[in-house]
Amino acid sequence: MPKFFRTLIAGLITLTLIGAVSASFALTGKKAKSVPTLKVTVEDESGFSKLQVSSNTNLSYSFKKSGNSLTISFKAPSGLKLDKKPFSSQLVKSVELAKSPNGYSLIIKTGAEDFTFSHSARKNPFELIVNLKLKGEKSSPPESSFSTAEKPAGQPAQTQAAAATEASAKGIGSKNQVKTIVIDPGHGGIETGAKGSFGTLEKDITLSISKKLKDDIERGLKYRVVMTREDDVVVPLDKRAAIANNNKADLFISIHANGSRRLRASGSETYFLSLNATDEEARRLAYFENNSGELKNEVSTNDFDDLKLILWDMAQAAYLKQSSQLAEIVQNELNELLNTKNRGVKQAPFKVLTGVACPAILVEVAFITNPEEEKMLQSDEFQTKVAEAIYQGLNKFLQLYEKQ
């Protein structure tokens, strides 16, 4: 064989080998980089055990308590590795990572079935903190607190407005413990609320999310939770307020799904009460929600009881700061967990908020009239994330008042 051809063949073989080795290194590096690491530490604090989970990748997660175990499920299509520091805890006995059908599960086994947990999270970098304690065990820091007014439902608007104003003058320093959270699933019965292109009804979505939120609060915070409705029934707006006041509610959260004639309207937003709407869109939304029980669209804005609204606006003014803070914190959590468009915190004259003498917000989760968001709202996974976001907001709000 001529020397030229021998040299050419040798060169081609060398280039092929170099390419194969380079590809091998590239694939190896890619695989190593794509598997997130879950770092876990466990420490016993005063009255509770703290489990800290961190990762260099943001992760979606959900909780499930069963017997003496708490399972945190993570979605991790590319895999997940566990980096666990050795620990010794009175309550937490073991922490293991297992493959599950939808990802990976961090299984936390405790020494007793009678335990509760609460949690908080952040992103960039991802960090999840879970506090576990036995029921009845006193822990530090104490449960959240801030001042509230006595609010018998039967009192006239003038009397309750005065009582709320008096409570505001006393300030937050009275440190009354928060005991009752009222969840208000929007609409119900023949009051279907907004309707999606695929036939999804707002009343069904709000009830489902509210039940999930109730479970989260009772499991994690152990406060008393009251729902204005637990079935597909009509509950008048003034009765919803009466339910809150009869139960001496300390916080009130009304849950809704948004609607618009513009099919592309999207995102989440959170409201607190004001006679003056933030913008025209907010005014229209409040008008729709206030009159959704009417069988005809012939209700005039003059039909509002202006005096009552003004008096109740004065009552809510006593809680304006708390309502504003709660709305902002919940809205931030919705943005973090749902990745929906941030429509911000707004004010509008929602009747369901006017009769409630405590910090109160109304959450518009997403647009049921947007086909894409309607499909999201139908999803059990998305509903669970919504409940989780609102729960996280409540938890952070309550922690805020622990420090005051």
TORKEMAR-344292 format. One line per 8 residues: number of its first residue (from 1); their letters; for each residue x, y, z of C-alpha. Coordinates in steps of 0.5 Angstrom, whole numbers, plus 2048, in hexadecimal, padded with zeros to 3 digits. Each point is the difference from the previous one (the first is absolute). Layout:
NUM = a = X/Y/Z | ...
# end
This chain:
1 = mpkffrtl = 800/800/800 | 803/807/7FE | 803/804/806 | 7FA/806/7FE | 7FA/7FB/802 | 804/7FD/806 | 800/807/803 | 7F9/802/7FE
9 = iaglitlt = 7FD/7FA/803 | 804/801/807 | 7FE/807/800 | 7F9/7FE/7FF | 800/7FB/806 | 803/805/804 | 7FB/805/7FF | 7FB/7FB/802
17 = ligavsas = 803/7FD/806 | 800/808/803 | 7F9/801/7FE | 7FE/7FA/804 | 804/801/806 | 7FD/808/800 | 7F9/7FD/7FF | 801/7FC/806
25 = faltgkka = 803/805/804 | 7FA/805/7FE | 7FB/7FB/802 | 803/7FE/806 | 800/807/802 | 7F9/801/7FE | 7FD/7FB/804 | 804/802/807
33 = ksvptlkv = 7FE/807/7FF | 7F8/7FE/7FF | 7FF/7FC/806 | 7FE/805/806 | 802/7FF/807 | 7FC/800/806 | 803/802/806 | 7FD/7FF/807
41 = tvedesgf = 801/801/807 | 7FC/7FF/806 | 801/804/807 | 7FC/800/806 | 7FE/807/803 | 7FC/802/806 | 7FA/7FB/7FF | 800/7FE/7F9
49 = sklqvssn = 805/7FD/7FB | 802/804/7FA | 801/7FD/7F9 | 804/804/7FB | 800/7FE/7F9 | 804/804/7FB | 802/7FF/7F8 | 803/804/7FB
57 = tnlsysfk = 7FA/7FF/7FB | 7F9/802/802 | 7FB/7FA/801 | 7F9/7FF/800 | 7FD/7FD/806 | 7FA/7FD/804 | 7FF/7FD/807 | 7FC/7FA/803
65 = ksgnslti = 800/7FE/807 | 7FF/7F9/801 | 800/7FC/807 | 807/802/803 | 803/802/7F9 | 800/807/7FC | 801/7FF/7F9 | 803/806/7FC
73 = sfkapsgl = 7FF/7FE/7F8 | 805/804/7FB | 7FF/800/7F9 | 807/7FF/7FD | 800/7FD/7F9 | 807/800/7FF | 801/7FC/807 | 802/802/807
81 = kldkkpfs = 806/7FF/805 | 7FF/800/808 | 806/803/804 | 7FE/7FF/807 | 804/802/806 | 800/7FB/806 | 7FB/803/805 | 7FD/7FE/807
89 = sqlvksve = 7F9/802/801 | 7FB/7FE/806 | 7FA/801/7FB | 803/7FE/7F9 | 803/7F9/7FF | 802/800/7F9 | 800/803/7F9 | 800/7FC/7FA
97 = lakspngy = 800/802/7F8 | 7FC/7FB/7FC | 7FE/800/7F9 | 7F8/801/7FE | 7FC/800/7FA | 800/807/7FF | 807/802/803 | 803/7FF/807
105 = sliiktga = 7FD/800/807 | 804/802/806 | 7FD/7FB/805 | 801/803/807 | 7FE/7FB/806 | 7FF/802/807 | 7FF/7FD/807 | 7F9/801/800
113 = edftfshs = 7F9/801/7FC | 7FE/806/804 | 804/805/7FD | 7FF/807/7FC | 804/804/7FB | 800/806/7FD | 805/803/7FB | 803/806/7FC
121 = arknpfel = 804/800/7F9 | 804/805/7FC | 803/7FF/7F9 | 806/802/7FD | 803/7FD/803 | 7FB/7FB/802 | 7FF/7FE/807 | 7FA/7FD/804
129 = ivnlklkg = 800/800/808 | 7FB/7FB/803 | 7FF/801/808 | 7FD/7F9/803 | 7FD/800/807 | 7FC/7FB/804 | 7F9/803/801 | 7FF/804/807
137 = ekssppes = 808/801/800 | 801/807/801 | 805/803/7FB | 804/806/7FF | 7FE/805/7FD | 7F9/800/802 | 7FA/800/7FC | 7FE/806/7FC
145 = sfstaekp = 7FC/806/803 | 7FE/807/7FF | 7FA/804/802 | 7F9/7FF/7FE | 7F9/803/802 | 7FA/7FD/803 | 7FB/7FF/7FA | 7F9/7FE/802
153 = agqpaqtq = 7FD/7FF/7F9 | 7F9/803/802 | 803/807/802 | 7FE/805/7FB | 806/803/7FB | 801/806/804 | 801/7FC/806 | 805/7FB/7FD
161 = aaaateas = 804/806/7FD | 801/803/806 | 802/7FA/803 | 805/7FF/7FB | 803/807/800 | 800/7FF/808 | 804/7FA/7FF | 805/803/7FB
169 = akgigskn = 801/806/805 | 803/7FA/805 | 805/7FE/7FB | 802/7F9/7FF | 804/800/806 | 7FA/7FC/804 | 803/7FA/7FD | 7F9/7FC/800
177 = qvktivid = 802/7F9/7FD | 7FD/7FE/7F9 | 7FB/7FB/801 | 7FB/800/7FA | 802/800/7F8 | 7F9/801/7FC | 801/7FD/7F9 | 7FB/803/7FB
185 = pghggiet = 7FF/7FC/7F9 | 7FD/804/7FB | 7F9/7FF/7FD | 7FC/7FA/801 | 7F9/7FD/7FE | 7FD/804/7FB | 805/805/800 | 805/7FD/7FC
193 = gakgsfgt = 805/806/7FF | 804/800/7FA | 800/7FA/7FB | 806/7FE/7FB | 800/7FE/7F9 | 800/7F8/802 | 7FA/801/805 | 804/801/806
201 = lekditls = 7FC/804/806 | 803/804/804 | 7FC/7FE/806 | 803/7F9/800 | 807/802/7FF | 800/805/806 | 7FD/7FA/804 | 805/7FB/7FF
209 = iskklkdd = 806/805/801 | 7FD/802/806 | 7FF/7F9/803 | 808/7FF/7FE | 802/806/804 | 7FB/7FE/806 | 804/7FA/800 | 807/803/800
217 = ierglkyr = 7FE/805/805 | 7FE/7FB/805 | 805/7FB/7FF | 806/806/800 | 7FE/805/805 | 7FA/7FD/804 | 7FC/806/800 | 7F8/7FF/800
225 = vvmtredd = 7FE/801/7F9 | 7F9/802/7FE | 7FD/7FF/7F9 | 7FA/805/7FD | 7FE/7FA/7FC | 802/7F9/800 | 7FB/7FD/7FA | 7FD/803/7FA
233 = vvvpldkr = 7FB/805/803 | 7FE/807/800 | 803/804/805 | 7FE/808/800 | 806/805/800 | 7FD/803/807 | 800/7F9/803 | 807/7FE/7FE
241 = aaiannnk = 802/806/804 | 7FB/7FE/806 | 803/7F9/800 | 807/804/801 | 7FE/804/805 | 7FC/7FB/804 | 806/7FC/801 | 804/806/802
249 = adlfisih = 805/7FF/7FA | 807/803/800 | 801/7FF/7F9 | 7FC/7FF/7FA | 802/7FE/7F9 | 7FB/800/7FA | 802/7FB/7FA | 7FE/802/7F9
257 = angsrrlr = 801/7FE/7F9 | 801/806/7FB | 7FC/802/7FA | 800/804/7FA | 7FE/802/7F9 | 807/800/7FE | 802/7F8/7FF | 807/802/800
265 = asgsetyf = 7FF/803/807 | 805/7FC/805 | 803/800/807 | 7FF/800/807 | 7FE/806/805 | 7FE/802/807 | 7FB/805/802 | 7FF/804/807
273 = lslnatde = 7FA/804/801 | 7FF/807/7FE | 7FA/804/7FE | 805/803/7FA | 802/7FB/7FB | 807/800/7FE | 7FE/800/7F9 | 7FA/7FF/7FB
281 = earrlayf = 801/7F9/7FF | 800/7FF/808 | 7FA/804/800 | 7FC/7FB/7FB | 803/7FA/803 | 7FD/802/807 | 7FA/802/7FD | 7FF/7F9/7FD
289 = ennsgelk = 802/7FD/806 | 7FB/804/804 | 7FA/7FF/7FC | 801/7F8/7FD | 7FA/7FE/804 | 7FC/804/7FC | 7FC/7FC/7FB | 800/807/7FB
297 = nevstndf = 805/804/7FE | 7FC/806/802 | 803/802/807 | 802/808/800 | 806/802/804 | 7FB/805/803 | 7FD/7F9/804 | 806/800/804
305 = ddlklilw = 7FF/802/807 | 805/806/800 | 7FF/801/808 | 802/7F9/802 | 805/7FF/7FB | 804/807/803 | 7FF/7FE/807 | 803/7F9/7FF
313 = dmaqaayl = 805/803/7FC | 802/804/806 | 7FF/7F9/804 | 805/7FD/7FB | 805/806/801 | 801/7FD/807 | 804/7FA/7FC | 802/804/7FA
321 = kqssqlae = 807/7FF/802 | 800/7F8/801 | 7FB/7FF/7FA | 805/804/7FC | 806/7FC/803 | 7FC/7F9/7FF | 7FE/802/7F9 | 807/801/7FE
329 = ivqnelne = 803/7FA/803 | 7FB/7FB/7FD | 801/803/7F9 | 808/7FF/801 | 7FF/7F9/801 | 7FB/7FF/7FB | 805/803/7FB | 805/7FC/803
337 = llntknrg = 7FD/7F9/800 | 7FB/801/7FA | 804/803/7FB | 7FA/804/7FD | 800/807/7FE | 801/805/806 | 7FA/805/800 | 802/803/806
345 = vkqapfkv = 7FC/802/807 | 7FA/804/7FE | 7FA/803/804 | 7F8/800/7FE | 7FA/800/804 | 7FE/7F9/801 | 7FA/7FF/804 | 802/7F9/803
353 = ltgvacpa = 806/804/803 | 7FC/806/802 | 7FC/7FC/806 | 806/7FD/803 | 803/803/806 | 807/7FD/7FF | 806/800/7FB | 7FD/7FE/7FA
361 = ilvevafi = 802/7FE/7F9 | 7FD/7FE/7F9 | 805/7FC/7FC | 7FE/7FF/7F8 | 805/7FA/7FF | 800/800/7F8 | 7FB/801/7FA | 7FB/7FB/7FF
369 = tnpeeekm = 7FE/803/7FA | 807/7FF/7FD | 800/7F9/7FD | 807/7FF/802 | 7FF/802/807 | 7F9/7FC/800 | 804/7FA/7FF | 805/802/806
377 = lqsdefqt = 7FA/801/804 | 7FD/7F9/7FF | 807/7FD/802 | 800/7FD/807 | 808/801/800 | 7FE/808/7FE | 7FB/800/806 | 805/7FD/805
385 = kvaeaiyq = 805/805/7FE | 7FB/806/801 | 7FE/7FE/807 | 807/7FF/801 | 802/807/7FE | 7FA/803/804 | 802/7FC/806 | 807/802/800
393 = glnkflql = 7FE/807/7FF | 7FC/7FF/807 | 805/7FD/803 | 805/806/7FF | 7FB/805/802 | 7FF/7FD/806 | 808/7FF/801 | 800/808/7FF
401 = yekq = 7FB/801/806 | 804/7FB/804 | 806/805/800 | 7FC/806/802
# end
